[in-house]
Amino acid sequence: MAVAGSWTEVFEMSAAVGAGGTPLMAVGAAIRRSEPIAITSNRMKRAESLSSSAPSIPNPFPELCSPSKSPVTMATLAAPSSDKHLVKVFGEDNYGRSLWVGSSATARDVCRMLVQTAHCSDEENWALLELHPALGLERCLEDHETVLEVQASWPLKGDTRLVFCKNYAKYEFFRKPTLFFPTSMISDSSDVSRGMTPSQLIQNLLQSGTCPEIQGFLHIKEPNRKSWKRVYFFLRRSGLYCSTKGSSKEPRHLQYVADLQDLNVYNVVNARKLYAAPSDFTFCIKPSKTPVRLQDLKILCADNEQTRTCWTSAFRLFKYGKQLQCNYQRSKSSRRSLDGTNLGDGKAKSEASLVAMDFSGNAGGRVIQNPTEARSAEREEGQAWRRREALRCSLPNLSTASRQSAVHVTQPWFHGGVSRKEAQRLIEKQGLVDGMFLIRESQQHVQCFVLSLCYQLSTKHYLIIPCEDGGRKYLTMDDGATLFMDLLQLVEFHQVNRGILPVCLKHPCVCVAL
């Protein structure tokens, strides 16, 4: 029977009689109700004493337990720590790798982690590429940029991604400033009028982490229209300006376009198809803190690759200034520690150790100082190499045909049957530096190959044709003057000897896979 509220037991009997007639309680005596008493078990005391003296044992399978005693899936597991965030980076084969990074991790830190986890060669030429496939935009993150801050400006639903790739041209303008900043694009300034040449101005400014004022014509896409307009632009420390009257620099003719501190510069891929651009040398600028939207893009188009590279490099220098100089010095110091040497700018370890030598005399070798004599010695060495290879090919146990058909397939510089445009795209993506190369199958000539080589910010293509000499098959690029048994020998020869090429082969264009 359930009773609500407080209650008291009352006996109406005069006396409670127990068994045998013994009175239990007198009438009118105060009734005291029993109350619960906390009883401490000796077992609990022993457990508490053991837990206080013995160290706690961690649960070896935390994923199998949860407060609600419900199964926990791997997707709902928490990060290793509150400061860690999951970042997914893709390789050039479109396969991704996820890794936990700190909230302050920079692009350089993420590249270091990927170099270790993917077992890549530890060089300072790795980079993270911010890619927007739908809009055809891409840019290389600076080494000091925070990855999570970059991702915060991405749209929630989109195909934006980070790509791990090679980039040999991140700081190439520090090594060859006159190539990246032509004299015709340097604006007149007081330093030049005082007698300083443009090349001296560029050297002094780059050493201090700044950039000269840039000027020139660019095509700009008019907003909400497919048409393009040719406008004269000026890039200064205070921002980007355009002239409303030809190439006039008068303040009343200058119109403010953008603030350099609040924008990022991107290269535009497939600009002719996506934006009906007048040329393929297209780039764009957009606010760095806002999501990528088509209406916020200012799309610009240059007449050639050197002009586009000059503008994009100047944007980077004006925005980051001394920070880029610090990044460059840090990359040089890391490279020196890896190579164990202290070489000057623009010289690799192997390149600095190669000199023309003459061993014909009795007094030992001598260094050839005369450039004409050095080129003659190079030709003689090439002919001697050809004779030695021809003698080696005459051995009866050598299968030349099988080597020609298979030796190049496993090489990282061989890219199969990619098109001419795609080869240029691959080289451009990994940096327009002298000596960047790849070899591909020719799409116009059967059984022929093409060597695509970067030189002075442009890609040149050299046809490799098969020929026969003495009943054996060879490959040549100079109409039979120099013969090679296979593509591997051709590459190894031109990595040391320039031959008919404008520069030796230095950096193979490889496809990075994670």
DRENVOBA-148255 format. One line per 8 residues: number of its first residue (from 0); their letters; for each residue x negated, y, z negated of C-alpha. Coordinates in pm, 1 decimal, always signed. Layout:
N
NUM) A) X,Y,Z ~ ...
This chain:
514
0) MAVAGSWT) +0.0,+0.0,+0.0 ~ -151.8,+332.7,+99.8 ~ -125.1,+620.3,-145.7 ~ -200.1,+979.1,-49.4 ~ -373.8,+1220.7,-283.8 ~ -520.3,+1161.4,-627.6 ~ -353.5,+911.8,-855.9 ~ -389.1,+763.8,-1212.1
8) EVFEMSAA) -298.2,+420.2,-1333.6 ~ -42.9,+430.7,-1624.7 ~ +52.5,+126.0,-1830.1 ~ +401.8,+139.7,-1978.6 ~ +338.8,-159.8,-2199.0 ~ +259.6,-104.5,-2561.1 ~ -45.4,-312.0,-2528.7 ~ -209.0,-517.3,-2267.4
16) VGAGGTPL) -233.1,-872.5,-2373.1 ~ -490.7,-1098.0,-2233.5 ~ -502.6,-1461.6,-2218.5 ~ -457.9,-1604.7,-2565.0 ~ -279.0,-1292.8,-2696.4 ~ -583.8,-1080.4,-2743.2 ~ -511.6,-707.6,-2697.2 ~ -720.2,-551.0,-2420.3
24) MAVGAAIR) -641.6,-179.4,-2450.7 ~ -441.2,+30.4,-2687.5 ~ -145.4,+232.3,-2573.6 ~ -226.0,+591.2,-2487.0 ~ -597.6,+528.7,-2453.5 ~ -776.0,+724.4,-2176.7 ~ -807.6,+530.4,-1856.9 ~ -1149.0,+562.5,-1677.5
32) RSEPIAIT) -1158.7,+456.9,-1314.3 ~ -1474.0,+282.6,-1185.0 ~ -1704.3,+476.2,-949.4 ~ -1957.4,+342.1,-694.5 ~ -2317.4,+328.5,-813.2 ~ -2611.8,+339.1,-570.9 ~ -2819.7,+25.5,-611.7 ~ -3174.7,+26.6,-477.4
40) SNRMKRAE) -3282.3,-310.1,-351.8 ~ -3627.5,-441.8,-431.8 ~ -3657.9,-544.9,-65.7 ~ -3604.6,-186.9,+46.4 ~ -3863.6,-66.9,-201.6 ~ -4115.5,-315.2,-67.7 ~ -4039.8,-210.9,+293.7 ~ -4087.9,+155.1,+207.6
48) SLSSSAPS) -4417.0,+84.8,+38.4 ~ -4539.1,-116.8,+336.6 ~ -4429.7,+149.9,+585.7 ~ -4608.6,+421.6,+390.5 ~ -4933.8,+226.6,+371.6 ~ -4945.5,+61.7,+720.5 ~ -4973.4,+262.4,+1043.6 ~ -4672.5,+278.3,+1272.9
56) IPNPFPEL) -4675.8,+42.3,+1571.8 ~ -4561.7,+204.4,+1897.0 ~ -4299.1,+37.2,+2107.0 ~ -4478.5,-123.2,+2404.7 ~ -4162.6,-118.8,+2618.4 ~ -3992.8,+218.4,+2562.6 ~ -3809.8,+198.6,+2893.2 ~ -3607.6,-98.1,+2764.8
64) CSPSKSPV) -3463.0,+97.1,+2472.1 ~ -3238.2,+399.3,+2453.7 ~ -3031.6,+566.1,+2178.1 ~ -2705.8,+452.0,+2332.8 ~ -2834.8,+94.4,+2382.2 ~ -2766.2,+122.1,+2751.5 ~ -2996.2,+20.1,+3039.9 ~ -3228.9,+297.0,+3158.4
72) TMATLAAP) -3318.4,+327.7,+3525.2 ~ -3658.9,+444.6,+3646.5 ~ -3506.1,+751.6,+3806.7 ~ -3389.2,+885.6,+3469.7 ~ -3722.3,+848.3,+3289.9 ~ -3865.9,+1169.6,+3153.8 ~ -4193.4,+1320.9,+3266.3 ~ -4509.4,+1225.2,+3075.1
80) SSDKHLVK) -4497.9,+1564.8,+2906.8 ~ -4285.0,+1875.9,+2908.9 ~ -4562.1,+2064.4,+3090.2 ~ -4573.1,+1815.9,+3379.8 ~ -4367.0,+1844.1,+3697.5 ~ -4320.5,+1602.6,+3984.8 ~ -4452.0,+1723.1,+4321.1 ~ -4428.3,+1528.6,+4644.7
88) VFGEDNYG) -4694.1,+1578.6,+4911.5 ~ -4681.5,+1428.1,+5260.5 ~ -4962.3,+1309.6,+5481.8 ~ -4979.1,+1369.4,+5854.0 ~ -4825.9,+1024.6,+5907.3 ~ -4500.6,+1151.8,+5741.1 ~ -4547.1,+927.0,+5438.2 ~ -4537.8,+1100.1,+5100.4
96) RSLWVGSS) -4704.3,+1058.7,+4763.7 ~ -4559.2,+1185.6,+4434.9 ~ -4779.2,+1306.1,+4150.4 ~ -4736.5,+1481.6,+3818.6 ~ -4896.9,+1825.0,+3799.9 ~ -4909.6,+2097.0,+3537.1 ~ -4709.2,+2414.8,+3560.0 ~ -5025.0,+2613.9,+3636.6
104) ATARDVCR) -5174.2,+2369.1,+3889.0 ~ -5317.1,+2543.6,+4194.4 ~ -5340.4,+2419.1,+4550.9 ~ -5706.9,+2342.9,+4491.8 ~ -5620.5,+2128.3,+4186.2 ~ -5358.7,+1930.3,+4379.8 ~ -5604.5,+1869.0,+4664.3 ~ -5858.3,+1739.4,+4414.3
112) MLVQTAHC) -5600.8,+1498.1,+4272.8 ~ -5505.2,+1374.5,+4619.1 ~ -5869.8,+1328.7,+4716.6 ~ -5915.2,+1098.7,+4417.1 ~ -5587.5,+906.5,+4441.1 ~ -5596.4,+861.9,+4819.1 ~ -5972.3,+781.7,+4818.8 ~ -6055.5,+1054.2,+5069.5
120) SDEENWAL) -6402.3,+1189.1,+5122.6 ~ -6469.3,+1454.0,+4860.2 ~ -6521.4,+1761.8,+5072.7 ~ -6411.6,+2121.7,+5038.9 ~ -6213.9,+2124.9,+5363.4 ~ -5888.6,+1980.9,+5231.2 ~ -5583.4,+2203.9,+5216.0 ~ -5210.1,+2206.6,+5143.3
128) LELHPALG) -4988.5,+2313.7,+5429.7 ~ -4647.1,+2466.8,+5360.8 ~ -4425.6,+2343.7,+5642.3 ~ -4074.7,+2456.7,+5742.5 ~ -3990.0,+2224.5,+6035.5 ~ -3646.0,+2369.2,+6115.7 ~ -3786.8,+2721.4,+6161.1 ~ -4120.7,+2609.4,+6303.3
136) LERCLEDH) -4321.0,+2787.0,+6030.1 ~ -4638.7,+2673.8,+5860.4 ~ -4914.1,+2828.7,+5654.2 ~ -5212.6,+2707.1,+5457.4 ~ -5183.2,+2771.9,+5085.0 ~ -5467.8,+2965.9,+4931.2 ~ -5680.4,+2774.8,+4682.4 ~ -5566.6,+2989.6,+4389.8
144) ETVLEVQA) -5191.3,+2979.6,+4461.3 ~ -4974.8,+2800.3,+4205.5 ~ -4788.5,+2515.0,+4372.2 ~ -4475.0,+2535.0,+4156.8 ~ -4439.2,+2907.9,+4221.8 ~ -4455.4,+2839.7,+4594.4 ~ -4188.7,+2570.9,+4568.9 ~ -3964.8,+2802.4,+4365.4
152) SWPLKGDT) -3905.4,+3014.2,+4677.0 ~ -3786.5,+2716.8,+4883.8 ~ -3416.7,+2658.8,+4955.8 ~ -3254.1,+2388.7,+4743.9 ~ -3134.0,+2199.0,+5049.6 ~ -3384.3,+2191.2,+5332.2 ~ -3669.1,+2003.9,+5494.8 ~ -3949.9,+2217.9,+5354.1
160) RLVFCKNY) -4250.0,+2013.1,+5248.5 ~ -4617.4,+2021.0,+5151.2 ~ -4861.4,+1844.3,+5384.5 ~ -5210.4,+1733.1,+5285.6 ~ -5449.2,+1794.8,+5574.4 ~ -5791.3,+1917.9,+5679.1 ~ -5857.9,+2286.1,+5740.1 ~ -6211.7,+2385.1,+5837.5
168) AKYEFFRK) -6119.7,+2746.3,+5918.9 ~ -5997.6,+2870.7,+5579.6 ~ -6303.6,+3091.5,+5529.3 ~ -6454.9,+3089.7,+5877.2 ~ -6415.0,+3468.3,+5911.4 ~ -6670.5,+3509.6,+5631.5 ~ -6923.6,+3313.5,+5837.3 ~ -6848.8,+3463.2,+6180.7
176) PTLFFPTS) -6675.5,+3798.1,+6120.0 ~ -6744.3,+3947.1,+6463.1 ~ -6563.3,+3655.8,+6630.5 ~ -6252.5,+3697.9,+6415.2 ~ -6246.7,+4079.0,+6420.5 ~ -6325.1,+4206.2,+6772.7 ~ -6440.5,+4563.4,+6810.3 ~ -6140.2,+4660.0,+7021.0
184) MISDSSDV) -5901.4,+4584.7,+6733.3 ~ -6084.0,+4782.2,+6463.8 ~ -5916.7,+5115.3,+6406.0 ~ -6122.9,+5434.3,+6416.3 ~ -6230.1,+5530.7,+6066.7 ~ -6459.3,+5772.6,+5892.3 ~ -6722.7,+5501.3,+5845.8 ~ -6746.3,+5446.5,+6220.5
192) SRGMTPSQ) -6750.2,+5820.1,+6292.1 ~ -7044.4,+5859.2,+6054.5 ~ -7254.2,+5633.9,+6272.6 ~ -7178.1,+5286.0,+6133.5 ~ -7117.4,+5029.0,+6406.8 ~ -6800.7,+4813.7,+6391.8 ~ -7003.5,+4498.3,+6324.0 ~ -7179.9,+4665.8,+6030.5
200) LIQNLLQS) -6844.5,+4789.5,+5901.5 ~ -6700.8,+4436.5,+5914.4 ~ -6999.8,+4286.6,+5734.4 ~ -6988.9,+4545.8,+5456.6 ~ -6614.6,+4518.7,+5407.3 ~ -6604.8,+4138.7,+5401.6 ~ -6889.3,+4123.4,+5151.4 ~ -6685.6,+4343.8,+4919.2
208) GTCPEIQG) -6368.4,+4137.4,+4972.5 ~ -6181.5,+4392.3,+5185.5 ~ -6087.1,+4420.0,+5550.5 ~ -6118.2,+4688.6,+5819.7 ~ -5809.2,+4861.4,+5949.5 ~ -5660.3,+4664.9,+6240.9 ~ -5463.4,+4802.0,+6534.0 ~ -5320.3,+4670.7,+6861.1
216) FLHIKEPN) -5014.1,+4584.6,+7065.2 ~ -4783.3,+4303.7,+6953.2 ~ -4450.8,+4172.7,+7078.0 ~ -4181.5,+4186.2,+6810.6 ~ -3850.0,+4004.5,+6825.4 ~ -3560.8,+4241.5,+6787.5 ~ -3321.7,+4145.0,+6503.9 ~ -3014.2,+3942.5,+6602.7
224) RKSWKRVY) -3125.2,+3943.4,+6965.4 ~ -3331.6,+3719.4,+7192.4 ~ -3523.7,+4004.3,+7351.9 ~ -3878.2,+4105.7,+7261.4 ~ -4029.6,+4453.6,+7247.3 ~ -4395.1,+4552.1,+7285.9 ~ -4500.4,+4782.3,+6998.8 ~ -4830.9,+4926.3,+6876.7
232) FFLRRSGL) -4902.8,+4822.9,+6514.6 ~ -5144.4,+4938.5,+6245.3 ~ -5245.1,+4722.8,+5950.6 ~ -5379.8,+4918.3,+5654.9 ~ -5428.5,+4861.9,+5285.6 ~ -5101.9,+5043.6,+5215.9 ~ -4897.5,+4821.2,+5449.7 ~ -4797.7,+4742.1,+5805.7
240) YCSTKGSS) -4691.3,+5030.4,+6030.9 ~ -4571.4,+5063.5,+6388.0 ~ -4591.7,+5362.9,+6616.5 ~ -4271.7,+5505.3,+6760.4 ~ -4462.9,+5683.5,+7037.1 ~ -4708.8,+5466.0,+7226.7 ~ -5032.9,+5418.9,+7032.1 ~ -5013.0,+5747.0,+6842.6
248) KEPRHLQY) -5151.5,+5743.0,+6487.9 ~ -4996.4,+6069.7,+6377.2 ~ -4802.8,+6032.6,+6050.6 ~ -4480.9,+6161.4,+6206.8 ~ -4494.8,+5879.3,+6462.8 ~ -4569.0,+5597.9,+6215.3 ~ -4286.4,+5382.7,+6082.7 ~ -4329.0,+5169.8,+5772.1
256) VADLQDLN) -4264.4,+4798.4,+5837.9 ~ -4371.5,+4586.6,+5539.0 ~ -4560.6,+4583.1,+5209.1 ~ -4860.6,+4348.6,+5218.8 ~ -4841.4,+4249.0,+4852.6 ~ -4489.6,+4108.2,+4886.5 ~ -4518.2,+3894.5,+5198.9 ~ -4668.4,+3573.8,+5336.6
264) VYNVVNAR) -4791.1,+3522.1,+5691.3 ~ -4699.9,+3204.2,+5883.2 ~ -4797.4,+3058.9,+6216.6 ~ -4500.6,+2972.9,+6437.1 ~ -4498.1,+2632.4,+6606.8 ~ -4313.8,+2579.9,+6934.8 ~ -4225.8,+2949.0,+6948.3 ~ -4124.0,+2949.3,+7316.8
272) KLYAAPSD) -3847.7,+2697.0,+7254.5 ~ -3728.3,+2818.5,+6914.9 ~ -3750.7,+3195.4,+6960.7 ~ -3803.1,+3245.5,+7336.6 ~ -4143.1,+3401.0,+7261.7 ~ -4347.3,+3542.1,+7551.1 ~ -4650.5,+3327.2,+7449.5 ~ -4746.9,+3046.8,+7211.1
280) FTFCIKPS) -4961.9,+3277.6,+6993.8 ~ -4681.1,+3368.6,+6756.4 ~ -4678.1,+3437.9,+6382.8 ~ -4430.6,+3586.2,+6137.0 ~ -4420.3,+3759.7,+5801.0 ~ -4158.3,+3715.3,+5529.5 ~ -4110.1,+3817.9,+5162.7 ~ -4298.3,+3575.9,+4939.1
288) KTPVRLQD) -4049.9,+3561.2,+4648.9 ~ -3729.8,+3496.9,+4842.3 ~ -3609.4,+3179.3,+5016.8 ~ -3688.2,+3140.2,+5383.9 ~ -3398.2,+3283.1,+5583.6 ~ -3393.8,+3361.3,+5952.7 ~ -3268.5,+3715.3,+5899.6 ~ -3566.0,+3795.4,+5672.5
296) LKILCADN) -3832.5,+3691.2,+5923.2 ~ -4030.2,+3946.1,+6122.5 ~ -4157.7,+3744.7,+6417.8 ~ -4459.4,+3883.7,+6606.3 ~ -4634.5,+3753.7,+6916.1 ~ -4991.7,+3818.3,+7033.8 ~ -5141.8,+3787.3,+7380.3 ~ -5414.0,+3533.6,+7289.8
304) EQTRTCWT) -5540.1,+3318.5,+7006.0 ~ -5818.6,+3555.9,+6902.4 ~ -5570.4,+3839.8,+6857.6 ~ -5332.9,+3626.6,+6650.8 ~ -5617.7,+3495.0,+6433.4 ~ -5742.3,+3849.2,+6376.7 ~ -5401.1,+3967.1,+6256.6 ~ -5333.8,+3668.2,+6028.5
312) SAFRLFKY) -5684.1,+3683.9,+5877.0 ~ -5645.0,+4057.3,+5813.9 ~ -5310.9,+3999.3,+5639.6 ~ -5477.2,+3748.4,+5405.5 ~ -5770.3,+3976.5,+5328.5 ~ -5555.9,+4281.8,+5263.3 ~ -5324.0,+4086.3,+5033.1 ~ -5573.6,+3887.8,+4825.8
320) GKQLQCNY) -5893.0,+4088.2,+4873.9 ~ -6164.3,+3988.4,+4628.5 ~ -5983.3,+3668.6,+4535.9 ~ -6056.3,+3518.8,+4879.8 ~ -6421.8,+3608.5,+4838.9 ~ -6424.4,+3426.5,+4503.8 ~ -6254.5,+3122.4,+4660.0 ~ -6514.1,+3118.2,+4936.1
328) QRSKSSRR) -6805.3,+3138.9,+4692.5 ~ -6651.5,+2861.4,+4484.1 ~ -6613.4,+2635.4,+4787.1 ~ -6975.6,+2700.1,+4884.2 ~ -7101.9,+2615.0,+4535.9 ~ -6896.5,+2293.3,+4532.8 ~ -7033.0,+2194.2,+4873.0 ~ -7388.5,+2258.7,+4758.2
336) SLDGTNLG) -7339.9,+2042.3,+4452.0 ~ -7203.1,+1761.2,+4668.2 ~ -7483.7,+1783.1,+4923.6 ~ -7756.6,+1840.9,+4666.9 ~ -7894.3,+2131.0,+4864.5 ~ -7885.7,+2510.2,+4875.9 ~ -7833.3,+2596.5,+5240.9 ~ -7739.0,+2933.2,+5379.8
344) DGKAKSEA) -7403.2,+3029.8,+5525.9 ~ -7285.5,+2855.0,+5838.5 ~ -7544.0,+2575.2,+5830.7 ~ -7471.0,+2221.5,+5736.7 ~ -7731.2,+1994.1,+5585.9 ~ -7777.4,+1783.4,+5898.3 ~ -7769.9,+2083.8,+6130.8 ~ -8045.1,+2265.6,+5941.2
352) SLVAMDFS) -8273.7,+1960.9,+5952.1 ~ -8263.1,+1915.1,+6334.0 ~ -8535.9,+2092.0,+6530.8 ~ -8692.7,+2033.8,+6872.1 ~ -9021.4,+1841.3,+6837.1 ~ -9303.5,+1746.4,+7074.7 ~ -9497.8,+1425.8,+6997.5 ~ -9698.1,+1405.8,+7322.3
360) GNAGGRVI) -10025.3,+1537.4,+7175.0 ~ -10286.2,+1351.4,+6971.3 ~ -10261.2,+1584.5,+6673.2 ~ -9908.2,+1470.4,+6579.2 ~ -9574.0,+1642.1,+6629.6 ~ -9519.2,+2012.6,+6669.5 ~ -9205.5,+2223.7,+6647.5 ~ -9099.9,+2370.1,+6984.5
368) QNPTEARS) -9037.6,+2741.3,+6936.6 ~ -8965.8,+2837.7,+7298.9 ~ -8590.6,+2795.1,+7373.5 ~ -8654.3,+2710.3,+7740.4 ~ -8902.1,+2439.8,+7645.5 ~ -8659.0,+2308.8,+7384.1 ~ -8380.0,+2271.4,+7643.6 ~ -8621.6,+2093.2,+7877.3
376) AEREEGQA) -8717.5,+1853.3,+7598.3 ~ -8347.7,+1792.3,+7532.5 ~ -8290.5,+1694.1,+7895.2 ~ -8592.2,+1464.4,+7893.1 ~ -8472.0,+1299.4,+7573.2 ~ -8131.4,+1243.6,+7730.7 ~ -8285.3,+1078.5,+8035.6 ~ -8509.2,+860.5,+7817.7
384) WRRREALR) -8206.6,+763.4,+7610.2 ~ -8026.1,+664.1,+7928.7 ~ -8315.2,+441.0,+8034.5 ~ -8328.4,+272.4,+7695.5 ~ -7953.3,+209.7,+7696.2 ~ -7967.1,+74.1,+8051.3 ~ -8239.0,-168.4,+7943.6 ~ -8034.8,-276.8,+7642.9
392) CSLPNLST) -7726.4,-326.0,+7859.7 ~ -7919.7,-564.7,+8083.1 ~ -7940.5,-822.1,+7802.9 ~ -7739.9,-1133.8,+7897.8 ~ -7551.1,-1171.3,+7566.6 ~ -7390.3,-826.2,+7565.7 ~ -7024.2,-805.2,+7660.2 ~ -6991.4,-450.0,+7793.1
400) ASRQSAVH) -6634.1,-479.4,+7910.9 ~ -6501.7,-590.7,+7573.5 ~ -6689.2,-311.9,+7393.3 ~ -6551.7,-46.7,+7626.5 ~ -6196.7,-160.1,+7570.3 ~ -6193.2,-184.3,+7190.7 ~ -6473.6,+5.7,+7018.1 ~ -6307.5,+347.5,+7024.6
408) VTQPWFHG) -5962.9,+238.4,+6902.9 ~ -6062.6,+229.1,+6535.8 ~ -6249.1,+560.8,+6538.9 ~ -6085.7,+852.9,+6352.0 ~ -6148.7,+1096.5,+6640.2 ~ -5953.6,+884.7,+6891.9 ~ -5586.7,+984.0,+6922.2 ~ -5460.0,+753.1,+7195.5
416) GVSRKEAQ) -5229.4,+897.3,+7460.2 ~ -5139.6,+1232.6,+7305.0 ~ -5068.2,+1512.1,+7548.7 ~ -5289.2,+1812.0,+7620.2 ~ -5056.6,+2041.9,+7427.1 ~ -5042.9,+1809.3,+7128.0 ~ -5423.0,+1783.4,+7124.9 ~ -5449.6,+2160.6,+7112.1
424) RLIEKQGL) -5192.8,+2161.1,+6834.2 ~ -5388.3,+1906.9,+6627.0 ~ -5713.3,+2099.6,+6661.6 ~ -5541.3,+2427.9,+6580.6 ~ -5382.0,+2273.3,+6272.5 ~ -5714.0,+2156.9,+6129.0 ~ -5899.2,+2479.3,+6203.0 ~ -6026.4,+2655.3,+6514.1
432) VDGMFLIR) -6396.0,+2618.0,+6435.3 ~ -6674.9,+2549.3,+6680.3 ~ -6734.6,+2175.6,+6719.8 ~ -6388.1,+2048.7,+6622.9 ~ -6307.2,+1767.2,+6867.6 ~ -6097.2,+1465.3,+6952.7 ~ -6084.0,+1215.3,+7238.0 ~ -5760.9,+1103.7,+7402.4
440) ESQQHVQC) -5645.4,+903.4,+7701.9 ~ -5594.8,+1102.9,+8019.1 ~ -5231.6,+1129.3,+8128.7 ~ -5320.0,+1219.9,+8487.8 ~ -5613.6,+990.9,+8564.4 ~ -5595.2,+615.9,+8508.8 ~ -5873.3,+459.5,+8295.2 ~ -6011.8,+803.6,+8213.9
448) FVLSLCYQ) -6043.9,+986.4,+7882.5 ~ -6048.0,+1352.6,+7783.8 ~ -6271.5,+1519.9,+7525.5 ~ -6088.0,+1816.2,+7367.1 ~ -6335.6,+2053.4,+7202.4 ~ -6288.1,+2382.0,+7016.6 ~ -6526.3,+2666.8,+7098.8 ~ -6481.3,+3035.3,+7013.3
456) LSTKHYLI) -6118.1,+3000.9,+6901.3 ~ -6008.0,+2817.7,+7216.6 ~ -5977.6,+2450.5,+7311.4 ~ -6165.4,+2320.7,+7616.1 ~ -6105.8,+1985.2,+7781.7 ~ -6368.1,+1765.3,+7949.4 ~ -6279.6,+1465.5,+8165.1 ~ -6461.0,+1138.4,+8090.3
464) IPCEDGGR) -6458.6,+914.0,+8395.6 ~ -6569.9,+551.4,+8441.6 ~ -6844.5,+469.4,+8691.1 ~ -7065.9,+178.8,+8792.6 ~ -7444.0,+156.2,+8799.4 ~ -7625.3,-167.2,+8876.0 ~ -7306.1,-367.1,+8863.4 ~ -7217.2,-249.3,+8512.0
472) KYLTMDDG) -6946.8,-8.9,+8399.2 ~ -7030.4,+315.0,+8220.7 ~ -6865.3,+640.3,+8112.4 ~ -6988.8,+984.9,+8208.4 ~ -6896.0,+1352.0,+8183.3 ~ -7164.3,+1497.6,+8414.8 ~ -7111.5,+1303.6,+8739.7 ~ -7341.5,+1019.4,+8640.7
480) ATLFMDLL) -7638.9,+1222.2,+8516.3 ~ -7592.0,+1071.1,+8169.5 ~ -7425.5,+732.7,+8127.5 ~ -7269.3,+579.7,+7816.3 ~ -7159.8,+225.7,+7749.8 ~ -6859.2,+336.1,+7544.9 ~ -6698.3,+635.7,+7380.2 ~ -6876.0,+573.2,+7052.3
488) QLVEFHQV) -7214.9,+622.1,+7214.8 ~ -7087.8,+931.1,+7393.9 ~ -6981.0,+1088.3,+7065.1 ~ -7299.8,+992.3,+6880.3 ~ -7514.5,+1136.9,+7159.3 ~ -7329.2,+1471.4,+7169.3 ~ -7333.9,+1503.6,+6792.8 ~ -7708.7,+1558.9,+6826.3
496) NRGILPVC) -7750.1,+1677.3,+7187.0 ~ -7527.3,+1944.7,+7332.0 ~ -7564.0,+1828.1,+7693.8 ~ -7307.8,+1995.6,+7919.9 ~ -7096.9,+2102.3,+7620.9 ~ -7113.2,+2458.2,+7482.8 ~ -7167.0,+2324.9,+7128.3 ~ -7246.5,+1993.2,+6962.0
504) LKHPCVCV) -6965.4,+1777.4,+6826.7 ~ -6933.8,+1850.5,+6453.1 ~ -6589.5,+1797.8,+6301.1 ~ -6368.7,+1509.3,+6417.4 ~ -5998.6,+1590.6,+6421.0 ~ -5853.0,+1313.5,+6205.5 ~ -5500.8,+1214.0,+6103.9 ~ -5477.0,+1223.0,+5724.2
512) AL) -5268.6,+944.5,+5566.7 ~ -5175.9,+918.4,+5197.6
